[in-house]
Structure formats: structure tokens, C-alpha cells
Amino acid sequence: MKKRIASLLLATVLLAPQASVFAADDTATVKVRLAGLNGDHKEVLLNVGQSSFKNNVGEVITMQQPTAMGALMKLLAQDGTTYEAKTLSFGSYITKVGKLAEKELNANSGWSVWVNGKPPGVAAETFELKDGDEVVWGYYDYTQTLFPEVSFSTKSPTVGTPFTVNVTAEQTTYDAEWNPIISTVKIDKADVRTASNGSKLTETNAEGTATLQADQAGLLQLYIDKTDSVTGVPQLLRTGTLNLLVGNPNALFDDLGSFKWAESSILDLAKKGVVSGNGNGQYEPKRAVLRSELAKILALAEGDLNFGGTKSFSDVKATNGYKTFIETVVERGLMSGDKAGTFRPNSGLTREELAVVLVNFSGVELSNTKNLLPFYDRNSISGWAQPYVKTAVDKGLLAGDAENTFRPHDVASRAEVATAIVNVINKQSK
């Protein structure tokens, strides 16, 4: 029994050469992933700071800095998931999460942790985290389960054009003195599945490669998994969500006839997969853009497909399809909620509110609020919005109309938003 426990712990610590402990601040914003069995999976962005856990003899162990163990504790606390931990001479380890305990599948199975794809090399309660780390806690068999490395043949696939995904992993074996021997292996028969419902699209071949083809533009979210169908042992630790933005070079809409001034911008974003129509060949350019829609457009247009945020809102439920995008743009400082703790996802956005978003999105500094541009309706611009409106106009991000009015309280349309965002992107690229 003791030998098996030691083997499991040594595998966790020795899977990679001894890693140094990062110097960290008092808090760290990290992505935390929990991978159990049979598709049990959770992935969130968390601010991790001082935390504590209780071990098997009732000792409360406090961690002053953000640690890999602290990340797990904060994740489990979100929905009250229980855990059990055991402390030995060389550190503490997790023996159970929820109903899934070590040795559930066989004598070699249990919980372990990886940080940025590597075992920490030290006890989880002493490994300090830094901003941007990815912490993965997974249930595995240390003699069989591998941590995957995934790459795609293109980061910008297009509709109807095949592309490939390649899956490999570092495999570690040990000599008689427990010295690690690391090699890269190709993963065959790994399932490539859609993140939304887990449906299987394809599987990798003997070279660790699978061919995919998207049939519609927009965000394609996948994950990769491999489990022994007989024993239930995970042979590959399930990946987190893999995001790809699929473009459509032939994107067209039939309702842009009276919006020639916005057509090129709308089609530019549509061809990149950033915006889409209503499914009937129409973009609805005149319709007011919803705050939730704008959040998604911004999250996709920025190019960073690592989504997530730590701020939640009372009116954005877990089932809201825009939730991840809303959290992302708030985390990035592009949009915000109100004092009541709501985001108002189904509300429109005024032009002065759009000015704030565009200034945040562009990253330019605020202009001096004195000597506001001579719009006839300048006195109707809200005080909090004045520096943003001036900056947006000065920098060419927004403009007034032919009557020299800004219309600050008019609701921004989908056409206006597309034009403004492309304008910002073009200015950033110069």
C-alpha cells in the first residue's frame, strides 16, 4: 500500500525535471481546469490569492501566495464540491474530488496537477502561480495517461477547406534510479469532439493527425479526449476548449443595398468569422446592436481566443450563450457592467457608450475634455462620456452626422458598430 502511494506521488513529482518555484504576487489571475472521468469537466478564469485546505487529520494548511493547490480550492468552492487531501513528509496531495477517489479505476489512478502543461515538480501547496498560468487538475493513471500537446495546420481555417489537427504528448519513463526519460509520442485514436455537446467529429490516425472541415463561419470550439473503452482509464487527459475562428471568403448579405457606406466593413468582419447574419442571408444592419452581441464581436475581433473572466453579473446566467464573451471583454477592460451588478445583455448601446468601448478597444489615451468639438448637441453628451466622445472623434474612431450633431443617446446600429470596429482595427495596423 505505502509503495503504491509513493509511486503515485513520485510520478506526480518526477514526471519532469525539478521545476523552480515561480516568484509570485499576492494574487494571480489564472485559467483553472478540472478534468474528471466520462466528460466531467470544468474550466474557469480565477483570481487566486491566499487560501487554505484541510488535510486528512484535520490540519488547516494556509498558503499565503497563489498556489496550484489554492487554485483547486477556489474552483471547488464555487459550487461546493467536496475534496479530501492527505499530507505526507514530502507534501500534500488530493485523494478525492467529489465522489471520485484515488484507485477508483485501478491501483495506479488518482488526482494530479499540471501547470502550463508540465508537472510542477514540487508539492501543489508550495508551487506559486503567476498571471496567465494554466492550472489543470485531472484524474489519471500515472502509467497510462498522457498530457496532450495540440497544434493545427492553420489558425484561420475557412469554410469548406480541409485543415488538420495534430496531437502528441511527452511520455516519461524511468530507469532503475527513477531518472526520467522523456520522449514525444504521436497519439492515435484520440477523439476530436465539439465543445458544445461533445459530439465526435473524427479521430486521429497513427500519425496523431485528424482532418477537419468547417461548414459554417464563426467560432469553432473543440476538445480532444481518449479513454480506454473497456477499463474507463483516461489515456489522454481531456484538453481544455480549443478555439478556432473560421472565416468565409464568400460571405454575402442581401440587405446591404442602402448601407453601402458600411458594406465593406460588414463583409470584412463576416469574411473573418467575427460577425454573422440571421441565417436567412441578411445581416440586419439597421437593427440596434445588443450589448451581448457587441461583447462577442469585440472578443472575436481582438484576435485573442483565450476567453474567460472573473467578473459575473446577476443578469447573465450560466446558460447565456454570450456569457464567456461578456466575461472576456469585462476582464480585458473593453466593457463594464453597472452599479447594480448587471450587464444588461439584451439592451442596446448608445453612441456615447459606443465611444467609451471604442476608446478602450483602441487603447488610445483620453483627450483633454476642454474645447469639445462643436456639435450642436454637445450639451446633451453625458459628463462621464465627454472625454471618450472627444477622443473617439479626435482619433477618427467615430464621427458626427451631416447636420453636425453627434446624437449621443441614439442607439448604435449593427452597421455603425461594424464600421467603427474595422476602423479601429485598421488604425491599429498602421
C-alpha positions in Angstrom: 0.0 0.0 0.0 2.7 2.5 1.0 4.7 1.6 -2.1 1.7 2.3 -4.3 1.1 5.7 -2.7 4.7 6.6 -3.0 4.8 5.5 -6.7 1.8 7.7 -7.5 3.3 10.7 -5.7 6.7 10.2 -7.2 5.2 10.0 -10.6 3.5 13.4 -10.0 6.7 15.0 -8.8 9.1 13.3 -11.2 7.2 13.4 -14.4 9.5 16.3 -15.4 12.9 17.6 -14.2 12.6 19.5 -11.0 10.9 22.9 -11.7 11.7 26.0 -9.9 9.0 27.7 -7.9 7.9 31.0 -9.5 8.1 34.2 -7.6 4.5 35.4 -7.4 2.5 38.4 -6.3 -0.2 38.1 -3.6 -2.7 37.2 -6.3 -2.6 35.7 -9.8 -5.2 35.5 -12.5 -5.0 32.0 -13.9 -7.1 29.6 -16.0 -8.1 26.6 -13.9 -9.3 23.3 -15.4 -10.7 20.2 -13.7 -10.9 17.0 -15.7 -12.6 14.0 -14.3 -14.0 10.9 -15.9 -16.7 10.4 -18.6 -16.6 14.0 -19.8 -16.7 15.6 -16.3 -15.0 18.9 -16.9 -14.9 22.5 -15.7 -12.8 25.4 -16.9 -12.8 28.9 -15.5 -10.6 32.0 -15.1 -9.9 32.8 -11.4 -8.1 35.3 -9.2 -6.2 33.1 -6.8 -4.7 34.5 -3.6 -4.2 33.4 0.0 -6.1 30.2 0.6 -6.2 27.1 2.8 -7.2 23.5 2.8 -7.8 20.8 5.4 -6.0 17.5 5.3 -7.0 14.0 6.4 -6.1 14.6 10.1 -7.9 17.9 10.3 -5.0 20.2 9.9 -5.7 23.5 8.2 -2.8 24.4 5.9 -2.7 28.0 4.8 -1.0 29.2 1.6 0.0 32.9 1.7 0.6 33.1 -2.0 -1.4 31.9 -5.0 -0.6 28.2 -5.5 -1.7 25.3 -7.6 -3.5 23.8 -4.6 -5.1 27.2 -3.9 -6.4 27.3 -7.5 -8.2 24.0 -6.9 -9.6 25.1 -3.6 -11.1 28.2 -5.2 -12.5 26.2 -8.1 -14.2 23.7 -5.8 -15.6 26.4 -3.5 -17.5 27.9 -6.4 -20.1 25.1 -6.4 -19.3 23.5 -3.0 -17.6 20.4 -4.4 -16.0 18.4 -1.6 -12.5 17.1 -1.5 -10.1 15.1 0.6 -6.4 15.7 1.0 -3.6 13.8 2.6 -0.3 15.1 3.9 2.9 13.1 3.9 6.5 14.0 4.6 7.1 15.4 1.1 3.9 17.3 0.8 0.1 17.1 0.4 -1.9 15.5 -2.4 -5.5 15.3 -3.3 -7.1 11.9 -2.7 -10.7 12.6 -3.7 -12.7 15.3 -5.5 -16.5 15.0 -5.3 -17.2 11.2 -5.4 -14.1 10.3 -7.4 -11.3 8.9 -5.2 -7.9 7.7 -5.9 -7.6 4.0 -7.0 -11.2 4.2 -8.3 -10.2 2.6 -11.6 -7.1 0.7 -10.5 -4.1 0.9 -8.1 -2.4 3.5 -10.3 -5.2 6.0 -10.6 -5.6 9.3 -8.7 -5.6 13.0 -9.0 -2.6 15.1 -10.1 -1.8 18.6 -11.3 -0.1 20.2 -14.3 0.9 23.9 -14.7 1.3 25.1 -18.2 1.4 21.5 -19.4 4.1 20.3 -17.0 4.0 18.7 -13.6 5.1 21.3 -11.0 7.9 19.3 -9.7 7.1 20.3 -6.1 4.1 19.9 -3.8 1.0 21.7 -5.2 0.6 23.8 -2.0 4.1 25.2 -2.5 4.1 25.8 -6.3 3.4 29.5 -6.7 1.4 30.8 -9.7 1.8 33.9 -11.8 -0.7 35.7 -14.0 -1.5 33.8 -17.2 -0.7 30.3 -15.9 -3.0 27.4 -16.8 -3.6 25.0 -14.0 -5.0 21.6 -14.8 -6.2 19.2 -12.1 -7.0 15.8 -13.7 -7.9 12.2 -12.8 -5.4 9.9 -14.4 -3.5 6.6 -14.4 0.2 7.5 -14.0 1.3 4.5 -16.0 -1.1 5.3 -19.0 -2.5 8.8 -19.1 -0.6 11.4 -21.1 -0.9 15.2 -21.2 -1.7 16.3 -24.8 0.0 18.9 -26.9 -2.3 20.1 -29.8 -1.5 22.0 -32.9 -3.5 23.0 -36.0 -2.3 23.3 -39.6 -3.8 26.8 -39.7 -5.0 29.3 -37.1 -7.5 30.7 -39.5 -9.5 27.9 -41.3 -12.1 28.8 -43.9 -15.4 27.2 -44.7 -15.1 24.2 -47.0 -11.3 24.0 -46.8 -9.9 20.9 -45.0 -7.3 21.5 -42.3 -5.6 19.2 -39.8 -5.1 18.9 -36.1 -2.0 17.1 -34.7 -1.9 15.5 -31.2 1.3 14.5 -29.5 2.4 14.0 -25.9 5.5 13.8 -23.8 5.9 10.3 -22.5 8.1 9.8 -19.4 9.6 6.5 -18.3 12.1 5.9 -15.6 15.3 4.0 -15.2 16.2 1.9 -12.2 17.2 5.0 -10.2 14.0 6.9 -11.1 15.8 9.1 -13.6 13.2 10.4 -16.1 13.5 9.5 -19.8 11.3 11.8 -21.9 10.1 11.2 -25.4 7.4 12.6 -27.7 4.8 10.2 -29.0 2.0 10.5 -31.6 -1.5 10.0 -30.2 -3.7 7.8 -32.4 -7.4 7.2 -32.0 -7.9 10.4 -30.0 -11.4 11.7 -30.3 -11.9 15.2 -31.7 -15.2 16.5 -30.3 -17.3 19.6 -30.3 -17.2 21.5 -27.1 -20.9 22.5 -27.2 -22.4 19.0 -27.0 -19.4 16.5 -27.1 -20.4 15.0 -30.4 -17.5 13.2 -32.1 -16.3 14.7 -35.4 -13.3 12.5 -36.1 -10.3 10.8 -34.6 -6.6 10.9 -35.1 -4.7 8.4 -37.2 -1.4 6.6 -36.4 0.5 9.8 -37.1 -1.6 11.6 -34.5 -3.3 13.6 -37.2 -7.0 14.2 -38.0 -8.6 16.1 -40.9 -11.4 18.6 -40.2 -13.6 20.8 -42.4 -15.9 23.5 -41.1 -19.2 24.0 -42.9 -20.0 27.4 -41.4 -18.1 30.6 -40.4 -17.7 31.7 -36.8 -16.2 30.3 -33.6 -15.4 26.6 -33.8 -14.8 25.1 -30.3 -13.3 21.7 -29.9 -11.8 19.4 -27.4 -9.7 16.2 -27.6 -10.0 13.2 -25.5 -9.1 9.5 -25.4 -10.4 6.9 -22.9 -10.0 3.1 -22.8 -13.5 1.9 -23.6 -13.1 -1.2 -21.6 -11.4 -0.1 -18.4 -12.5 3.6 -18.5 -8.9 4.7 -17.9 -8.2 8.1 -19.5 -5.3 7.5 -21.9 -5.2 11.2 -22.7 -6.1 13.9 -20.3 -9.0 15.8 -21.8 -7.9 19.1 -23.3 -9.5 22.4 -22.5 -11.6 24.1 -25.1 -9.7 24.7 -28.3 -10.9 27.8 -30.1 -10.6 28.4 -33.9 -12.2 31.3 -35.8 -13.5 30.0 -39.1 -13.7 32.6 -41.9 -15.9 32.6 -45.1 -14.2 34.4 -48.1 -17.5 34.3 -49.9 -19.7 35.9 -47.2 -22.5 38.0 -48.6 -25.8 39.6 -47.3 -28.7 40.7 -49.4 -29.9 43.5 -47.2 -26.9 45.9 -47.5 -28.3 47.9 -50.5 -28.9 51.1 -48.6 -25.9 50.6 -46.4 -23.1 51.0 -49.0 -21.2 53.2 -46.5 -20.9 50.2 -44.2 -20.9 47.2 -46.6 -17.1 46.8 -46.9 -16.7 46.8 -43.1 -19.6 44.4 -42.5 -18.2 42.0 -45.2 -14.7 42.3 -43.9 -15.8 41.1 -40.4 -18.1 38.4 -41.9 -15.3 37.0 -44.0 -13.2 36.7 -40.9 -16.0 35.0 -39.0 -16.4 37.8 -36.5 -20.0 38.7 -37.4 -22.8 36.7 -38.9 -26.3 37.2 -40.2 -29.7 35.9 -39.2 -29.4 32.7 -41.1 -31.6 33.9 -43.9 -28.9 35.7 -45.8 -29.5 39.0 -44.0 -27.2 41.0 -41.7 -29.9 43.3 -40.3 -27.6 46.4 -40.5 -30.3 48.8 -39.2 -31.1 46.8 -36.1 -29.7 48.0 -32.8 -26.7 46.0 -31.6 -27.2 44.3 -28.3 -24.6 44.7 -25.6 -24.2 40.9 -25.6 -23.7 40.9 -29.4 -21.1 43.6 -29.1 -19.2 41.7 -26.4 -18.9 38.7 -28.8 -17.8 40.9 -31.7 -15.1 42.5 -29.6 -13.9 39.3 -28.1 -13.5 37.7 -31.6 -12.2 40.8 -33.4 -9.4 41.3 -30.9 -7.8 38.1 -32.1 -7.1 36.6 -28.7 -9.3 33.5 -28.5 -8.3 32.7 -24.9 -11.7 33.6 -23.4 -12.7 34.0 -19.8 -13.1 36.5 -17.0 -13.5 36.6 -13.2 -16.5 39.1 -13.1 -20.0 37.7 -13.0 -23.3 39.5 -13.4 -26.7 38.8 -11.9 -28.5 39.0 -15.2 -26.1 36.8 -17.2 -27.0 33.3 -16.4 -24.7 30.2 -16.9 -26.9 29.2 -19.8 -26.5 32.5 -21.7 -24.6 31.8 -24.9 -22.8 35.1 -24.6 -21.6 34.6 -21.0 -18.0 33.8 -21.9 -17.7 36.7 -24.3 -19.2 39.1 -21.7 -16.8 37.9 -19.0 -13.9 38.2 -21.5 -14.4 41.8 -22.6 -15.0 42.9 -19.0 -11.8 41.2 -17.9 -10.0 43.0 -20.8 -11.4 46.4 -19.8 -13.4 46.9 -23.0 -16.9 46.9 -21.5 -18.3 47.0 -18.0 -21.5 46.5 -16.0 -23.4 49.0 -14.0 -23.5 49.8 -10.3 -26.4 47.4 -9.7 -24.2 44.5 -10.7 -25.9 43.8 -14.0 -24.6 43.9 -17.6 -27.9 44.4 -19.4 -27.0 41.9 -22.2 -30.2 42.4 -24.1 -30.1 46.2 -24.1 -28.9 48.4 -26.9 -25.8 50.6 -26.7 -26.0 54.4 -27.2 -23.5 56.2 -29.4 -21.8 57.8 -26.4 -21.5 54.3 -24.8 -20.0 53.1 -28.0 -17.4 55.9 -27.9 -16.3 54.5 -24.5 -16.0 51.0 -25.9 -14.0 52.1 -29.0 -11.5 54.1 -26.9 -11.0 51.1 -24.7 -10.7 48.8 -27.7 -8.2 51.1 -29.5 -6.0 51.6 -26.4 -5.5 55.3 -27.1 -5.2 57.9 -24.3 -8.1 60.1 -23.4 -8.1 63.6 -24.9 -8.5 66.8 -22.9 -12.2 67.4 -22.2 -11.8 71.1 -22.7 -12.9 72.7 -26.0 -15.3 69.9 -27.0 -15.9 69.6 -30.8 -18.6 71.9 -31.9 -21.5 69.5 -32.3 -24.8 71.3 -32.0 -25.9 68.8 -29.4 -22.7 68.7 -27.4 -24.5 69.8 -24.3 -26.5 66.6 -24.3 -23.4 64.4 -24.1 -23.2 63.0 -20.6 -20.4 64.3 -18.5 -18.8 60.9 -17.9 -18.8 60.3 -21.7 -17.4 63.6 -22.8 -13.7 62.7 -22.8 -14.4 59.5 -24.6 -16.5 61.1 -27.3 -13.9 63.8 -27.8 -11.1 61.1 -28.0 -13.2 59.0 -30.4 -13.8 61.9 -32.7 -10.3 63.3 -32.5 -8.8 59.9 -33.3 -11.3 59.2 -36.1 -13.0 56.4 -34.4 -16.4 57.9 -34.6 -17.9 60.9 -36.4 -20.9 63.2 -36.3 -23.6 63.4 -39.0 -24.2 65.8 -41.9 -26.2 68.1 -39.6 -23.1 68.4 -37.3 -24.8 66.5 -34.5 -23.4 63.5 -32.6 -26.7 62.0 -31.4 -25.1 60.7 -28.1 -28.3 59.0 -26.9 -29.2 57.3 -30.2 -28.8 53.5 -30.1 -25.9 52.3 -32.2 -26.8 50.1 -35.1 -25.1 46.9 -36.3 -23.9 48.7 -39.3 -22.3 51.5 -37.2 -20.6 49.1 -34.9 -19.1 47.1 -37.8 -17.8 50.2 -39.4 -16.3 51.6 -36.2 -14.6 48.3 -35.2 -13.0 47.9 -38.6 -11.9 51.5 -38.4 -10.2 50.9 -35.1 -8.5 47.7 -36.4 -7.2 49.4 -39.5 -5.8 52.3 -37.4 -4.1 49.8 -35.1 -2.4 48.0 -38.0 -0.8 51.2 -39.4 
